[in-house]
Amino acid sequence: MRYRVAILGALLLASIAAGRAQDTGDKMAVPGDYREWVFLTSSLDLNYTTAAAPGHHMLDNVFVDPQAYKAFLKTGTWPDKTILIKENRMAESAGTLSKAGQFQTGVMNLEIHVKDEARFAGKWAFFVSPDGKQPGTLMPQSANCYSCHSDHGAVDTTFVQFYPTLMGIAKDKATLSASYLKESAPK
Ligand code: HEC
């Protein structure tokens, strides 16, 4: 009996350690409930990294964790521990009653943008899960994710200019980044 308890204890500890290990180093588990988070936008063919094959379209869905969303409504910017997820899906037109238009099908991959000031030197980091289920792999600082987001994202390296429920708040709270203001100023 004691022996069994010891084995169960050891298994429990090992599984806790494995769970933690997923969120350290260069891996991050895909949050299981992200589809119940706050929906920010869906964009058609706005993609810079995983191009769809010629003649194929892609749609994405962006979600943010509810605590970060609530904080943004108050402050116009993201708190520490914010997680944003961009789920990239294939678009398809076959099999609908409609003569035009596209609907979403399978997940192509999933991109995660996390703010963790203690963990990442640049405060934020990107992870990519190849199928939306496997843990995301940390993108190196040299990846173009970082430069495009920091040069062109409207608020704190995120693309708030494409999130219609948030852009007005960022304007009201004057949290738009200097590079975005410069880029969007009338020429
Ligand atoms: C050339 C510019 C560019 C590059 C490079 C880029 N992105 Fe983005 N990203 C965008 C734009 C624009 C959006 C917002 C619009 C959309 O696609 O829905 C976005 C949105 C996101 C979001 C949603 C949260 C946010 O920050 O606004 C994530 C997550 C994301 N990108 C991950 C990545 C990852 C991972 C990489 C690198 C593998 C990457 N991006 C490279 C332009 C870029």
py3Dmol code that shows the C-alpha trace and the ligand (Angstrom):
import py3Dmol

protein = """\
ATOM      1  CA  MET A   1       0.000   0.000   0.000  1.00  0.00           C
ATOM      2  CA  ARG A   2       2.717   2.395   1.037  1.00  0.00           C
ATOM      3  CA  TYR A   3       4.662   1.340  -1.993  1.00  0.00           C
ATOM      4  CA  ARG A   4       1.713   2.255  -4.228  1.00  0.00           C
ATOM      5  CA  VAL A   5       1.310   5.642  -2.618  1.00  0.00           C
ATOM      6  CA  ALA A   6       5.009   6.292  -3.209  1.00  0.00           C
ATOM      7  CA  ILE A   7       4.689   5.363  -6.878  1.00  0.00           C
ATOM      8  CA  LEU A   8       1.613   7.537  -7.293  1.00  0.00           C
ATOM      9  CA  GLY A   9       3.428  10.402  -5.577  1.00  0.00           C
ATOM     10  CA  ALA A  10       6.427  10.019  -7.841  1.00  0.00           C
ATOM     11  CA  LEU A  11       4.197   9.941 -10.930  1.00  0.00           C
ATOM     12  CA  LEU A  12       2.371  13.037  -9.762  1.00  0.00           C
ATOM     13  CA  LEU A  13       5.619  14.927  -9.173  1.00  0.00           C
ATOM     14  CA  ALA A  14       6.964  13.828 -12.553  1.00  0.00           C
ATOM     15  CA  SER A  15       3.829  15.023 -14.334  1.00  0.00           C
ATOM     16  CA  ILE A  16       3.917  18.376 -12.517  1.00  0.00           C
ATOM     17  CA  ALA A  17       7.564  18.766 -13.533  1.00  0.00           C
ATOM     18  CA  ALA A  18       6.731  17.834 -17.151  1.00  0.00           C
ATOM     19  CA  GLY A  19       3.888  20.364 -17.199  1.00  0.00           C
ATOM     20  CA  ARG A  20       6.204  23.077 -15.920  1.00  0.00           C
ATOM     21  CA  ALA A  21       8.984  22.104 -18.272  1.00  0.00           C
ATOM     22  CA  GLN A  22       6.659  22.916 -21.163  1.00  0.00           C
ATOM     23  CA  ASP A  23       6.548  26.534 -20.104  1.00  0.00           C
ATOM     24  CA  THR A  24      10.260  27.035 -19.550  1.00  0.00           C
ATOM     25  CA  GLY A  25      13.242  27.118 -21.842  1.00  0.00           C
ATOM     26  CA  ASP A  26      12.209  27.328 -25.461  1.00  0.00           C
ATOM     27  CA  LYS A  27       8.754  25.702 -25.207  1.00  0.00           C
ATOM     28  CA  MET A  28       5.299  26.942 -24.286  1.00  0.00           C
ATOM     29  CA  ALA A  29       2.189  24.769 -24.072  1.00  0.00           C
ATOM     30  CA  VAL A  30      -0.783  25.969 -26.128  1.00  0.00           C
ATOM     31  CA  PRO A  31      -3.322  27.210 -23.531  1.00  0.00           C
ATOM     32  CA  GLY A  32      -6.134  24.633 -23.644  1.00  0.00           C
ATOM     33  CA  ASP A  33      -8.959  27.159 -23.324  1.00  0.00           C
ATOM     34  CA  TYR A  34      -7.760  29.890 -25.693  1.00  0.00           C
ATOM     35  CA  ARG A  35     -10.890  29.541 -27.836  1.00  0.00           C
ATOM     36  CA  GLU A  36     -12.901  30.803 -24.835  1.00  0.00           C
ATOM     37  CA  TRP A  37     -10.747  33.953 -24.622  1.00  0.00           C
ATOM     38  CA  VAL A  38     -11.668  37.390 -25.974  1.00  0.00           C
ATOM     39  CA  PHE A  39     -11.838  37.524 -29.773  1.00  0.00           C
ATOM     40  CA  LEU A  40      -9.988  40.498 -31.304  1.00  0.00           C
ATOM     41  CA  THR A  41     -10.149  40.008 -35.049  1.00  0.00           C
ATOM     42  CA  SER A  42     -10.223  37.758 -38.064  1.00  0.00           C
ATOM     43  CA  SER A  43      -8.118  38.760 -41.068  1.00  0.00           C
ATOM     44  CA  LEU A  44      -8.049  37.419 -44.616  1.00  0.00           C
ATOM     45  CA  ASP A  45      -4.660  36.649 -46.195  1.00  0.00           C
ATOM     46  CA  LEU A  46      -2.856  39.061 -43.857  1.00  0.00           C
ATOM     47  CA  ASN A  47       0.097  36.848 -43.312  1.00  0.00           C
ATOM     48  CA  TYR A  48       3.812  37.367 -43.387  1.00  0.00           C
ATOM     49  CA  THR A  49       5.282  34.087 -42.295  1.00  0.00           C
ATOM     50  CA  THR A  50       3.205  31.114 -43.383  1.00  0.00           C
ATOM     51  CA  ALA A  51       2.152  31.989 -46.913  1.00  0.00           C
ATOM     52  CA  ALA A  52      -0.733  29.917 -48.266  1.00  0.00           C
ATOM     53  CA  ALA A  53      -0.043  28.030 -51.499  1.00  0.00           C
ATOM     54  CA  PRO A  54      -0.885  29.980 -54.696  1.00  0.00           C
ATOM     55  CA  GLY A  55      -4.629  30.089 -55.279  1.00  0.00           C
ATOM     56  CA  HIS A  56      -5.316  29.251 -51.637  1.00  0.00           C
ATOM     57  CA  HIS A  57      -6.516  31.675 -49.025  1.00  0.00           C
ATOM     58  CA  MET A  58      -5.975  31.916 -45.307  1.00  0.00           C
ATOM     59  CA  LEU A  59      -7.938  33.382 -42.437  1.00  0.00           C
ATOM     60  CA  ASP A  60      -6.689  34.071 -38.965  1.00  0.00           C
ATOM     61  CA  ASN A  61      -8.367  34.545 -35.600  1.00  0.00           C
ATOM     62  CA  VAL A  62      -6.699  36.567 -32.862  1.00  0.00           C
ATOM     63  CA  PHE A  63      -7.581  35.933 -29.183  1.00  0.00           C
ATOM     64  CA  VAL A  64      -6.321  37.482 -25.944  1.00  0.00           C
ATOM     65  CA  ASP A  65      -6.609  36.180 -22.403  1.00  0.00           C
ATOM     66  CA  PRO A  66      -9.522  37.823 -20.552  1.00  0.00           C
ATOM     67  CA  GLN A  67      -7.458  39.392 -17.723  1.00  0.00           C
ATOM     68  CA  ALA A  68      -5.196  41.168 -20.182  1.00  0.00           C
ATOM     69  CA  TYR A  69      -8.228  42.354 -22.176  1.00  0.00           C
ATOM     70  CA  LYS A  70      -9.829  43.854 -19.053  1.00  0.00           C
ATOM     71  CA  ALA A  71      -6.577  45.596 -18.144  1.00  0.00           C
ATOM     72  CA  PHE A  72      -6.297  46.996 -21.682  1.00  0.00           C
ATOM     73  CA  LEU A  73      -9.800  48.489 -21.445  1.00  0.00           C
ATOM     74  CA  LYS A  74      -8.643  50.444 -18.370  1.00  0.00           C
ATOM     75  CA  THR A  75      -5.105  51.394 -19.397  1.00  0.00           C
ATOM     76  CA  GLY A  76      -4.835  51.164 -23.197  1.00  0.00           C
ATOM     77  CA  THR A  77      -1.862  48.826 -22.929  1.00  0.00           C
ATOM     78  CA  TRP A  78      -0.930  45.272 -21.977  1.00  0.00           C
ATOM     79  CA  PRO A  79      -0.076  44.103 -18.429  1.00  0.00           C
ATOM     80  CA  ASP A  80       2.720  41.655 -17.602  1.00  0.00           C
ATOM     81  CA  LYS A  81       1.702  38.013 -18.401  1.00  0.00           C
ATOM     82  CA  THR A  82      -0.467  38.983 -21.370  1.00  0.00           C
ATOM     83  CA  ILE A  83      -0.919  36.169 -23.900  1.00  0.00           C
ATOM     84  CA  LEU A  84      -2.172  36.811 -27.454  1.00  0.00           C
ATOM     85  CA  ILE A  85      -2.819  33.979 -29.883  1.00  0.00           C
ATOM     86  CA  LYS A  86      -3.083  34.097 -33.655  1.00  0.00           C
ATOM     87  CA  GLU A  87      -4.693  30.961 -35.028  1.00  0.00           C
ATOM     88  CA  ASN A  88      -4.039  30.575 -38.757  1.00  0.00           C
ATOM     89  CA  ARG A  89      -6.595  28.561 -40.713  1.00  0.00           C
ATOM     90  CA  MET A  90      -6.989  27.498 -44.317  1.00  0.00           C
ATOM     91  CA  ALA A  91      -9.873  29.132 -46.181  1.00  0.00           C
ATOM     92  CA  GLU A  92     -12.061  27.142 -48.519  1.00  0.00           C
ATOM     93  CA  SER A  93     -15.000  27.797 -50.822  1.00  0.00           C
ATOM     94  CA  ALA A  94     -15.951  24.285 -51.935  1.00  0.00           C
ATOM     95  CA  GLY A  95     -19.168  22.806 -50.607  1.00  0.00           C
ATOM     96  CA  THR A  96     -21.058  25.954 -49.604  1.00  0.00           C
ATOM     97  CA  LEU A  97     -24.370  27.151 -51.045  1.00  0.00           C
ATOM     98  CA  SER A  98     -22.785  30.528 -51.628  1.00  0.00           C
ATOM     99  CA  LYS A  99     -21.420  31.378 -55.075  1.00  0.00           C
ATOM    100  CA  ALA A 100     -18.549  33.365 -53.647  1.00  0.00           C
ATOM    101  CA  GLY A 101     -16.773  33.736 -50.338  1.00  0.00           C
ATOM    102  CA  GLN A 102     -14.579  31.560 -48.202  1.00  0.00           C
ATOM    103  CA  PHE A 103     -14.999  29.822 -44.861  1.00  0.00           C
ATOM    104  CA  GLN A 104     -12.434  28.586 -42.347  1.00  0.00           C
ATOM    105  CA  THR A 105     -11.217  25.012 -42.141  1.00  0.00           C
ATOM    106  CA  GLY A 106      -8.248  23.331 -40.440  1.00  0.00           C
ATOM    107  CA  VAL A 107      -5.570  25.015 -38.333  1.00  0.00           C
ATOM    108  CA  MET A 108      -2.338  25.624 -40.283  1.00  0.00           C
ATOM    109  CA  ASN A 109      -0.369  26.707 -37.252  1.00  0.00           C
ATOM    110  CA  LEU A 110      -0.683  28.833 -34.153  1.00  0.00           C
ATOM    111  CA  GLU A 111       1.406  31.837 -33.134  1.00  0.00           C
ATOM    112  CA  ILE A 112       1.706  32.970 -29.528  1.00  0.00           C
ATOM    113  CA  HIS A 113       2.870  36.397 -28.308  1.00  0.00           C
ATOM    114  CA  VAL A 114       3.607  36.491 -24.562  1.00  0.00           C
ATOM    115  CA  LYS A 115       4.627  39.307 -22.248  1.00  0.00           C
ATOM    116  CA  ASP A 116       6.720  38.091 -19.337  1.00  0.00           C
ATOM    117  CA  GLU A 117       9.037  40.777 -18.067  1.00  0.00           C
ATOM    118  CA  ALA A 118      11.020  38.518 -15.735  1.00  0.00           C
ATOM    119  CA  ARG A 119      11.508  35.756 -18.313  1.00  0.00           C
ATOM    120  CA  PHE A 120      12.288  37.596 -21.565  1.00  0.00           C
ATOM    121  CA  ALA A 121      14.953  40.290 -21.936  1.00  0.00           C
ATOM    122  CA  GLY A 122      12.799  42.159 -24.459  1.00  0.00           C
ATOM    123  CA  LYS A 123       9.681  41.701 -22.201  1.00  0.00           C
ATOM    124  CA  TRP A 124       7.829  39.915 -25.027  1.00  0.00           C
ATOM    125  CA  ALA A 125       8.508  36.677 -26.932  1.00  0.00           C
ATOM    126  CA  PHE A 126       6.964  34.731 -29.810  1.00  0.00           C
ATOM    127  CA  PHE A 127       6.295  30.989 -29.957  1.00  0.00           C
ATOM    128  CA  VAL A 128       4.992  28.966 -32.911  1.00  0.00           C
ATOM    129  CA  SER A 129       3.080  25.690 -32.596  1.00  0.00           C
ATOM    130  CA  PRO A 130       3.258  23.810 -35.919  1.00  0.00           C
ATOM    131  CA  ASP A 131      -0.277  22.384 -35.686  1.00  0.00           C
ATOM    132  CA  GLY A 132      -2.007  24.305 -32.899  1.00  0.00           C
ATOM    133  CA  LYS A 133      -1.690  21.363 -30.467  1.00  0.00           C
ATOM    134  CA  GLN A 134       2.014  20.726 -29.950  1.00  0.00           C
ATOM    135  CA  PRO A 135       3.787  23.178 -27.630  1.00  0.00           C
ATOM    136  CA  GLY A 136       5.037  26.328 -29.294  1.00  0.00           C
ATOM    137  CA  THR A 137       8.769  26.734 -29.934  1.00  0.00           C
ATOM    138  CA  LEU A 138      10.424  30.006 -28.955  1.00  0.00           C
ATOM    139  CA  MET A 139      11.403  32.153 -31.939  1.00  0.00           C
ATOM    140  CA  PRO A 140      14.961  33.539 -31.681  1.00  0.00           C
ATOM    141  CA  GLN A 141      15.416  37.307 -31.217  1.00  0.00           C
ATOM    142  CA  SER A 142      16.784  37.476 -34.776  1.00  0.00           C
ATOM    143  CA  ALA A 143      13.422  36.272 -36.230  1.00  0.00           C
ATOM    144  CA  ASN A 144      11.513  38.918 -38.196  1.00  0.00           C
ATOM    145  CA  CYS A 145       8.538  38.534 -35.835  1.00  0.00           C
ATOM    146  CA  TYR A 146      10.296  40.874 -33.371  1.00  0.00           C
ATOM    147  CA  SER A 147      11.362  43.585 -35.815  1.00  0.00           C
ATOM    148  CA  CYS A 148       8.058  43.819 -37.710  1.00  0.00           C
ATOM    149  CA  HIS A 149       6.014  43.872 -34.495  1.00  0.00           C
ATOM    150  CA  SER A 150       8.178  46.450 -32.760  1.00  0.00           C
ATOM    151  CA  ASP A 151       8.509  48.720 -35.816  1.00  0.00           C
ATOM    152  CA  HIS A 152       4.871  48.599 -36.973  1.00  0.00           C
ATOM    153  CA  GLY A 153       2.641  47.407 -34.085  1.00  0.00           C
ATOM    154  CA  ALA A 154       0.491  50.278 -32.783  1.00  0.00           C
ATOM    155  CA  VAL A 155       0.714  49.425 -29.056  1.00  0.00           C
ATOM    156  CA  ASP A 156       3.628  47.810 -27.224  1.00  0.00           C
ATOM    157  CA  THR A 157       4.702  45.558 -30.174  1.00  0.00           C
ATOM    158  CA  THR A 158       1.127  44.358 -30.865  1.00  0.00           C
ATOM    159  CA  PHE A 159      -1.022  45.160 -33.914  1.00  0.00           C
ATOM    160  CA  VAL A 160      -3.813  47.019 -32.126  1.00  0.00           C
ATOM    161  CA  GLN A 161      -4.466  49.035 -35.324  1.00  0.00           C
ATOM    162  CA  PHE A 162      -6.121  45.825 -36.619  1.00  0.00           C
ATOM    163  CA  TYR A 163      -8.192  45.154 -33.470  1.00  0.00           C
ATOM    164  CA  PRO A 164     -11.232  47.390 -33.907  1.00  0.00           C
ATOM    165  CA  THR A 165     -12.538  47.153 -30.322  1.00  0.00           C
ATOM    166  CA  LEU A 166      -9.163  48.254 -28.913  1.00  0.00           C
ATOM    167  CA  MET A 167      -7.874  50.932 -31.267  1.00  0.00           C
ATOM    168  CA  GLY A 168     -10.238  53.636 -29.936  1.00  0.00           C
ATOM    169  CA  ILE A 169      -9.138  52.900 -26.387  1.00  0.00           C
ATOM    170  CA  ALA A 170      -5.447  53.194 -27.302  1.00  0.00           C
ATOM    171  CA  LYS A 171      -6.177  56.545 -28.957  1.00  0.00           C
ATOM    172  CA  ASP A 172      -8.105  57.790 -25.902  1.00  0.00           C
ATOM    173  CA  LYS A 173      -5.386  56.682 -23.499  1.00  0.00           C
ATOM    174  CA  ALA A 174      -2.605  57.974 -25.783  1.00  0.00           C
ATOM    175  CA  THR A 175      -0.719  54.684 -25.714  1.00  0.00           C
ATOM    176  CA  LEU A 176       0.047  54.482 -29.453  1.00  0.00           C
ATOM    177  CA  SER A 177       3.755  53.866 -30.069  1.00  0.00           C
ATOM    178  CA  ALA A 178       6.009  56.614 -31.419  1.00  0.00           C
ATOM    179  CA  SER A 179       6.920  54.532 -34.485  1.00  0.00           C
ATOM    180  CA  TYR A 180       3.253  53.882 -35.276  1.00  0.00           C
ATOM    181  CA  LEU A 181       2.340  57.568 -34.907  1.00  0.00           C
ATOM    182  CA  LYS A 182       5.170  58.509 -37.233  1.00  0.00           C
ATOM    183  CA  GLU A 183       4.236  55.842 -39.780  1.00  0.00           C
ATOM    184  CA  SER A 184       0.527  56.734 -39.790  1.00  0.00           C
ATOM    185  CA  ALA A 185       0.973  60.527 -39.812  1.00  0.00           C
ATOM    186  CA  PRO A 186      -0.321  62.232 -43.001  1.00  0.00           C
ATOM    187  CA  LYS A 187       2.586  62.654 -45.387  1.00  0.00           C
TER     188      LYS A 187
END
"""
ligand_1 = """\
43
HEC
C 5.907 41.955 -41.725
C 5.240 42.086 -40.458
C 5.024 40.882 -39.543
C 5.885 39.853 -39.267
C 7.257 39.582 -39.845
C 5.232 39.036 -38.265
N 3.998 39.548 -37.949
Fe 2.752 38.866 -36.497
N 1.365 40.248 -37.033
C 1.497 41.153 -38.054
C 0.243 41.858 -38.245
C -0.043 42.926 -39.276
C -0.655 41.342 -37.269
C -2.110 41.727 -36.992
C -3.116 41.420 -38.024
C -3.484 40.002 -38.295
O -2.709 39.296 -38.972
O -4.554 39.564 -37.887
C 0.104 40.359 -36.507
C -0.407 39.698 -35.408
C 0.276 38.729 -34.711
C -0.194 38.115 -33.490
C -1.413 38.544 -32.702
C -0.991 39.397 -31.503
C -0.259 40.692 -31.798
O 0.923 40.776 -31.418
O -0.843 41.643 -32.374
C 0.706 37.142 -33.178
C 0.636 36.184 -31.994
C 1.749 37.173 -34.187
N 1.465 38.167 -35.092
C 2.835 36.330 -34.206
C 3.893 36.435 -35.116
C 5.025 35.507 -35.163
C 5.206 34.296 -34.259
C 5.846 35.952 -36.149
C 7.166 35.368 -36.598
C 7.221 33.948 -36.875
C 5.229 37.141 -36.716
N 4.057 37.396 -36.068
C 5.787 37.886 -37.734
C 2.658 41.419 -38.765
C 3.810 40.657 -38.728
"""
view = py3Dmol.view(width=600, height=400)
view.addModel(protein, "pdb")
view.setStyle({"model": 0}, {"cartoon": {"style": "trace"}})
view.addModel(ligand_1, "xyz")
view.setStyle({"model": 1}, {"stick": {}})
view.zoomTo()
view.show()
